[in-house]
Amino acid sequence: MFLSSCGRYFVRASSFALVAIVSTKLILESQRFLPQLLVSTTTAAQENKSNVDQWTEELLRQKHKGCELYSLDNASRKKVVIQQHLGLWSGGPEALVQLALAFHSWLPSSTYAQIYLGHRELACDRYPQFCDINLLLDYSDLRSGDVLIIPELMMCPQHLVRKGVNVFVWQLGATSFDARRNQTEEGCKHISHNYWLSSQFGLNLPSSHILVPYISENKLYNGTFSNEKRENLILINGHDAASLELTYIREYCESRNCSTQVLINFGNAELMDLYSKAKMIVSFCMRGSERSPIEAVLRGVVLVSNNCQSAEDGRDFPIPRNNLVPILNGSTAVADIVERVMENFSVEQARYSAMRSLYMHYGRQTLSADTRCFMQAIENSSSVNYR
C-alpha cells in the first residue's frame, strides 16, 4: 500500500485504486498530490488508464457534489454579467466566452455579456451560441445583488461595488500581489480558472470558486496516437522564447539531431500539424493553465516545465515530477530531461495519461456545473449582497 504525502489517501500499488475518502475538502486538497502516483511508473500509466480516469472523475464528482440541488429560481433573480475582452483571440478571451456560455446554458434569461459590438462577431464565429446571449450595454442597469465577472487585468469598478453589485475578478493568469490586494481593498472578490492560482498572492479560494475553462472540441483528440510522423522536434511556448533554459535546449540540439520551433503566429491547422510531429513542448513558469502545452499533450506531445507557478499543482498539471526543471541549477537538468524524452519517447508519452484524461473530461458540461456550484456558494455566503 502507498500513503500519499498528505496522508488522506490510501492507494494500492498494483491498481492505484482509490479506497478511502474522508471529505470533499480533504479530497480536493489530497488530489493535489495523487496525480504523481498515477504517473510515477510507466506500467501504471500504460496499464491503468481506467484508474487514471477514475481519479479524474472522482475529482470532478466531489467538486460538483450537491450543486445539482441548487434552485434555479434563486439564481434567476439576478443578472450575471461576464465582461468580455476580445481585442484578439487567445486563451483568456476564449475562456471568457466559454464562461458566458456556461452560465447561459442554465440561466438563459439572466446571463449577459458586456462586449464591444465590433468584437461580438469574433466570438460568434467560433462559438455560434454566443450570439444568443443577451448584451449589457450599460452598467447602470445593474442592481444590488447582481453578479459581474471581470478578467484579472481590469480595475475594480468601485462605483458598482458601492451600489451592491457582487464583482468577481476571474484570475486567468498570475498578477502581482499588490494588484490583487488593491482589487480586494476596493471591494472586489476573486475566482480562479485553476487550482494553483486559487491559493496564491493571498488568496485561499474554495473549490466552488474555481471555474475551469476547457479546450475547444476541434482541438481535442482521444484516439490511439500514431508516432509515425514524430521528429526530434521541440516546441517552445511563445512566452518562453527568451528564457535561459531555452538557450540550454538550443545548445543541446546543436550537438544532437533535434530542432526547436517557437509557437508564435501559427494558425490552428498549422499548430495541429506541429503537435503531430513534435516529441516535446517546453513551457516554463506557466502563469495559468497555458493552452498550447495542454493542446500539445492531448495530441501526444510530452510537456517539460519547471517547478514554478501552475506546474506546481498536480490538479492542474498531473505530470511526472522528474520532467520539471529545478528553478536553481537547471542547465544540467534540462539537458538530461531532453535526452531522456528523446531517447525514450514512447515511455515518456505514456506517463501523461493522467493529464490527457483530465483535460479530456473538462468541457461545456463541467464548466456549467462549476457555475452552478459558484452561484450556490455565493447564495449561501453572508458576505455577498443580494436583493
NORWOQUI-V899358 format. One record per residue. RES is the residue in one letter. D_FIRST is the distance of its C-alpha to the first C-alpha in Angstrom with 1 decimal. Layout:
RES & D_FIRST
RES & D_FIRST
This chain:
M & 0.0
F & 3.8
L & 6.7
S & 9.9
S & 12.9
C & 14.7
G & 12.2
R & 12.9
Y & 10.2
F & 6.8
V & 6.0
R & 4.9
A & 5.7
S & 8.7
S & 10.2
F & 9.1
A & 10.4
L & 11.1
V & 10.8
A & 12.3
I & 15.5
V & 17.5
S & 20.7
T & 22.4
K & 23.0
L & 19.5
I & 18.2
L & 20.8
E & 20.1
S & 16.4
Q & 17.0
R & 18.9
F & 15.8
L & 13.6
P & 16.0
Q & 15.2
L & 11.7
L & 13.7
V & 16.3
S & 14.5
T & 15.0
T & 18.0
T & 16.4
A & 14.4
A & 17.6
Q & 19.8
E & 18.0
N & 16.2
K & 19.2
S & 18.9
N & 15.5
V & 17.3
D & 20.1
Q & 18.0
W & 17.0
T & 20.7
E & 22.0
E & 19.8
L & 21.0
L & 24.6
R & 24.4
Q & 23.4
K & 26.0
H & 28.7
K & 28.0
G & 31.3
C & 33.5
E & 35.0
L & 36.8
Y & 38.6
S & 42.4
L & 44.3
D & 47.4
N & 46.1
A & 45.1
S & 48.4
R & 50.5
K & 50.0
K & 50.3
V & 47.3
V & 48.5
I & 46.6
Q & 48.6
Q & 48.5
H & 49.0
L & 50.1
G & 52.2
L & 50.2
W & 47.3
S & 44.0
G & 40.5
G & 41.5
P & 44.6
E & 42.8
A & 40.0
L & 42.8
V & 44.4
Q & 41.1
L & 40.7
A & 44.2
L & 43.6
A & 40.4
F & 42.5
H & 45.3
S & 43.2
W & 43.3
L & 46.0
P & 48.7
S & 51.6
S & 50.1
T & 48.5
Y & 50.6
A & 50.4
Q & 52.5
I & 53.4
Y & 56.5
L & 58.3
G & 58.6
H & 54.8
R & 54.1
E & 55.0
L & 52.3
A & 49.6
C & 51.3
D & 51.4
R & 47.7
Y & 46.8
P & 49.9
Q & 48.6
F & 49.1
C & 52.8
D & 52.3
I & 51.1
N & 53.7
L & 55.0
L & 55.6
L & 58.7
D & 59.2
Y & 56.8
S & 59.6
D & 58.5
L & 55.3
R & 55.4
S & 53.4
G & 50.1
D & 49.8
V & 46.9
L & 47.4
I & 44.6
I & 45.7
P & 44.0
E & 43.0
L & 46.0
M & 48.5
M & 50.1
C & 49.5
P & 52.5
Q & 53.5
H & 56.4
L & 54.1
V & 51.7
R & 54.9
K & 55.8
G & 52.5
V & 50.8
N & 47.0
V & 46.5
F & 43.0
V & 42.4
W & 39.8
Q & 38.0
L & 38.0
G & 37.7
A & 37.5
T & 40.7
S & 41.8
F & 41.0
D & 44.7
A & 45.0
R & 42.2
R & 43.8
N & 47.2
Q & 46.1
T & 44.5
E & 47.6
E & 49.7
G & 47.9
C & 45.6
K & 42.0
H & 39.2
I & 36.7
S & 34.5
H & 33.7
N & 30.2
Y & 27.5
W & 28.3
L & 31.9
S & 31.2
S & 30.2
Q & 32.7
F & 36.2
G & 36.1
L & 34.6
N & 31.8
L & 32.1
P & 30.2
S & 28.5
S & 31.7
H & 33.6
I & 31.7
L & 33.6
V & 32.3
P & 34.8
Y & 34.2
I & 35.3
S & 38.4
E & 38.2
N & 40.5
K & 38.0
L & 34.9
Y & 33.8
N & 31.2
G & 32.3
T & 31.3
F & 32.1
S & 35.0
N & 35.0
E & 38.5
K & 40.2
R & 37.7
E & 39.5
N & 38.5
L & 39.2
I & 37.6
L & 38.4
I & 38.9
N & 38.6
G & 42.1
H & 41.6
D & 40.2
A & 43.4
A & 44.4
S & 41.2
L & 41.0
E & 37.8
L & 39.8
T & 42.4
Y & 39.8
I & 38.7
R & 42.4
E & 43.1
Y & 40.2
C & 41.6
E & 45.1
S & 44.1
R & 41.9
N & 42.5
C & 41.1
S & 42.7
T & 42.0
Q & 43.2
V & 43.3
L & 42.8
I & 46.0
N & 48.6
F & 47.0
G & 47.4
N & 44.7
A & 45.6
E & 45.7
L & 42.2
M & 40.8
D & 42.4
L & 41.1
Y & 37.5
S & 38.0
K & 39.2
A & 37.1
K & 33.9
M & 33.1
I & 34.0
V & 34.1
S & 34.1
F & 33.9
C & 33.7
M & 33.5
R & 35.3
G & 33.9
S & 32.1
E & 34.5
R & 35.5
S & 36.4
P & 33.0
I & 31.4
E & 34.1
A & 33.6
V & 29.9
L & 30.6
R & 33.0
G & 30.6
V & 31.4
V & 28.9
L & 29.1
V & 29.3
S & 29.7
N & 29.3
N & 27.4
C & 30.1
Q & 30.8
S & 29.2
A & 26.8
E & 25.1
D & 23.5
G & 20.8
R & 22.0
D & 25.3
F & 24.4
P & 20.9
I & 21.6
P & 20.2
R & 20.7
N & 22.3
N & 25.0
L & 26.1
V & 29.1
P & 29.2
I & 32.0
L & 33.6
N & 34.5
G & 33.4
S & 36.1
T & 34.3
A & 31.0
V & 32.6
A & 34.3
D & 31.2
I & 29.3
V & 32.4
E & 32.6
R & 29.0
V & 29.3
M & 32.7
E & 31.8
N & 28.5
F & 29.3
S & 27.8
V & 24.4
E & 24.6
Q & 26.0
A & 23.0
R & 20.7
Y & 22.7
S & 21.8
A & 20.2
M & 23.4
R & 25.6
S & 23.9
L & 24.3
Y & 28.0
M & 28.8
H & 27.8
Y & 30.0
G & 33.6
R & 36.6
Q & 34.8
T & 31.9
L & 34.5
S & 36.7
A & 33.9
D & 33.4
T & 37.1
R & 37.0
C & 34.2
F & 36.3
M & 39.5
Q & 37.9
A & 36.5
I & 39.9
E & 41.7
N & 39.7
S & 40.2
S & 43.2
S & 43.6
V & 44.7
N & 48.2
Y & 49.2
R & 52.5
